[in-house]
Amino acid sequence: MSPGITAATCSAQKRDHLGNPVSAANAYVFGMLDLRTPTASNYTTLNSSSTMWNAPCWHHSSWSAKEMGCVFGIATDAQGNTYTAANGLWAPFYSTGFFGDPYLIYGDIGRAGSDEIGASGTIYQVDGLTGQASVFARVPQVSDPGLPIVPVVGTTNGGPGIGNITIDSSSGNLYATSLDDGKIYQFDSSGTLLGDFDPFVVETTPAPGMPPLGERLWAIEAHSGKLYFSVWNGGTVTTQNEIWSVVIPGGLINGASLTLEMTVPASYGASSFKSVVVSDLSFSADGNTMLIGERCIIENYKPNNHTTTARRAQFISGSWVMNGEVATGNSVIDGEAYGGVEFGLENGAAEQVVWMSSGDIATSSGPHGLQGMRMTDFPAPSGPPNKVPQSYVVPYVPGSGPSGPDFKGMGGDVETMKTGDCARVVVEKVHCPTEDGGPFTVTLNITNLQSKPAAFYGVVPTPSGSLPTGATSIQPTPIGWLPFSSVLSQGDSETVTLNLPGLSGGEFVCFNLTLLDEKFEECCTDTVCVDIPECECALVQDLKVVCRQLADGTWVYDLSITLENTSHLIGAPVTAYGISFGPNVTAFSPNYIDLSGSPLNPGDIQTLNTTYTGPSGTLCFKIALHDEGNIECCFLDEICIELPPCGGEPSGPDCCILTPELTYCCPLKGDGLLASEGARILYTVCNKSMEDRTYEWSIEGLGPGSISFAQEDPLTGVVTPVTGGTIGPIPPGECQTIEIIIICDMDYGECADYAITTSAGPGTPPLVCRGKICRPTPDEIIIKPDDEDPASALVPGEVRAKGYTVFNPTDADVDVPIGFASSYGMIGISSEPGAPGESAFETMLNVPAKTEVPLTIYITRLDDGRIIPANFVRLRSRVGALTDDNGDAHVSIVEVAAEPALPFRVTDVGSGNEEMVQLDLFLQFGPMEMRVEQFDLVSKTWQPVDVGIRDDVLSTKGSVVLGAGAQVLYTPRLGQDRGIFRVICIE
């Protein structure tokens, strides 16, 4: 295997895309693909006409279902070998006729010299030269009688297998999460077991089956001296999944360093029935971006692709914050992810594409395979999660496409072999020349990633054959070997500055950086590429943003801008006697700063302050320099920054809500509607800005069925056809609802999609809400709610009755299975008012022939109201047994309200001796300043105490600034029989 080549796992089907039988010896569970050079034409619109990228792929005869059996996790080592691990959670939930019929067996190679149990715990090594798979190591397993993996020899089942695997690039050690006992097993590069680590409840006596939720581990990834792993809790608002870490000095786990890195926000499609697990993690080279892959498992063993997303988290202010989420595929609203995520190349540059294993990538019929999304297209988190319109599409089954075959549940992990990690190089700053014709300067932060210490560095032009598209090669200065100020051991960093001569601005240049050891015996090289800025009359050296609340409660942004006058470097020197901010001059105060008392001369640097009033999000503005008398003006190119939400500000973008999103054509009542069929829907628009807004909306049918639209005058009852209208004005932070009538002109069994598009005017992104309406067949049992009025928001602790009517149009009495579920697993559903219920609820209802039967359910919040993933939750109902082609019958919207909450909680109280008490404080949202004070019982005053970030040497007197999810240790010394402390959090 070569650097940049990608490996993938999947289930092995017993038939090909044409329906022909495939033997277990020819059905592959593991493959390699060359995804290094995608072309622009392969980045296709996701629809029935999508272009498939049949990337070069390879299989070895030992990668089959017969030889390897069911596998999931993948890892690679520095020698080009690849590893994959047995995993038994592959059974179809739906019928094999629809789902596909995979081989559910463990491999002969893993069974050789062992048995079925040994095969279930096998980690396979794929030789980097020959491709032959062999046994690398085995993780202990216990026979699981409920496991739906058929024993090839005898009648004893194997165990559930291994979640995922990873290799530490420094030590070469391999780590594996066991689905059998909740432990992490660590092996050296020869496969020798070095020990195991149970982060939670130790299983003293091996027992069959997986440990309970909360102790199950799956994803695992080693990066920069840490080992990250996921805890499978379920993914709902009350069972959020977690990512933990331990440090691995010398490649060995230090259990005392166990740290909660991130509580993963609830997954949109999760419920008590559809359990979601974080199954894969991948880190950017600088360690600041983490990709999170999710996988859905039904009834413990059965994967399902209609539930999950791929996510992105960023390391900000000391903690991980989720800032990206995509509903993979192009089918259901929940997403189609299978749980594999990886960074990929584009135009020769790393980390430009996110590869995700996914079902239904182009349409609801397929294909299943790898979806490649550009990193720049990663949507922000939202409820429900957003899809992307374009991607690279690589089918698992060559020849398959948007029309299928629809082999549900067949996707697995994805992993790309990294290039040899030499150094992590971060371009910190690029400075314009300090004199006319002079060189640009670039400041680099270099971290040595090699186990060998680095004493020297040198730079040479990148060979033309290795340049990314659009780049040119350059020779930085100084030339030759340069010593670091001190020898860099693995993980050590140093900042250096290089000159880049002969440039005019606007270029994209690359050079090779080489690290050399102090004995002049070993070296390694990385390519560094730099975007050269267009030099302007001024350069923004620094820009800081602080929220501030005015006396009237309004929040504003104080901007501190450090500006360098570089006009002399572009041949048009100007002394600035004034600075302007625009073009929205009314939003800045002041919008003009008088510098006549201290002009900004060419080459000078000054810090200027102004205040901006406006919403959070992206702010783009311009700066102008004015000479004396405003004779000459110089304008900088547009500057764009992200403004954080301030306290009290309506958060997030504007949104629209459609209820119901899915409904039936039924007889309509009203003047002019007699003999018509259709439905009344409620359309709500919420203004999340800080100003009144009026919205223009339009509605259109998308087919295939025929529908039209109307509105009823509430005073006269007159019904008028419509294609759009106006909503508003809507005050900041409030919502407004209108009713729209859909009139059906469809045959039995037909459905029609429709979309409502709304805009607040130029410069505001359009809102699009989509719905669907179907005309049931004469023998179709339907369910509809009695009232779609959203009423007030559902608050924690409230129990609300919700009525439905189930209609049986047939001539026979029937017993009908009825199912309910909510997004994020946020709403508990029960048939009794005194029970909190479950996030997925099933009941059986007897409905006599030609009869309507009422059904009442009781809904309540399962969360505590403190941190909610969305303000509106979908409540789905289903009629009939759950199959993949029998989905939701009706989808309503329930508004939920957040409760005021403390920003922190005490997660642990420990005592090492009688003199010390340790409080472990967890910051639930942020970033903010956390200050801890203790009450002195003698002086009767509050005194600051030391707080420090958990498992770090940092200790700050009085306060520390943290991001959400960070933990703080507070250890007061008690000289009396009681102690009083308080925590002050400042946003």
Secondary structure, DSSP 4 states (H G I P E B T S, - for coil): --TTEEEEEEPPBSB-TTS-B--TTT-BSEEEEE-S---GGGSEESSTTPPP----EE--GGGBTTTTBSEEEEEE-TTS-EEEEEB-----SS-HHHH--B---B-HHHHTTS-HHHHHTEEEEE-TTT--EEEEEE------TT-----SSSS-----BEEEEEE-TTT--EEEEETTTS-EEEE-TTS-EEEEE-SSS--SS--SSPPPTTTEEEEEEEETTEEEEEEE-BSSTTS--EEEEEE-GGG--EEEEEEEEEEPPPPTT--SSEEEEEEEEEE-TTS-EEEEEEEEEETTTEEESSS--EEEEEEETTEEEEEEEE--SSSSTT--EEEEEEEEEETTEEEEEEEEEESSSSBTTB--EEEEEEGGGPPPP-SSPBP-SEEEEEESSTT-BTTB---TT-EEEEEEPPPP--EEEEEEEEE--SSTTPPEEEEEEEEE-SSS-EEEEEEEEPPGGGPPTT-EE---BS-S-EEEEEEE-TT-EEEEEEEE-S--SS-EEEEEEEEE-TTS--EEEEEEEEEPPPP-SEEEEEEEEEEEE-TTS-EEEEEEEEEEE-GGGGT----BSEEEEESSGGGEESSEEE-TTS-B-TT-EEEEEEEE-S-SEEEEEEEEEE-GGG-SEEEPPPEEEEEPPPTTSPPS--EEEEE-SEEE-EE--STT-TT-EEEEEEEEEE--SSS-EEEEEEEEEEEES-EEEEEE-TTT--EEE-SEEEEEEE-TT-EEEEEEEEEE---TT-EEEEEEEEE-STTSPPEEEEEEEE---TT--EEEES-----SPB-TT-EEEEEEEEEE-SSS-EEEEEEEEEGGG-EEEESSTTS--BSEEEEEEEE-TTEEEEEEEEEEE-S-SSS-S-SEEEEEEEESS-BTTB--SEEEEEEB-PPP--SEEEEEEEEEETTEEEEEEEE-S-SEEEEEEEEETTTTEEEE-EEEETTSS--EESEEEE-TT-EEEE-PBPSSS---EEEEEE-
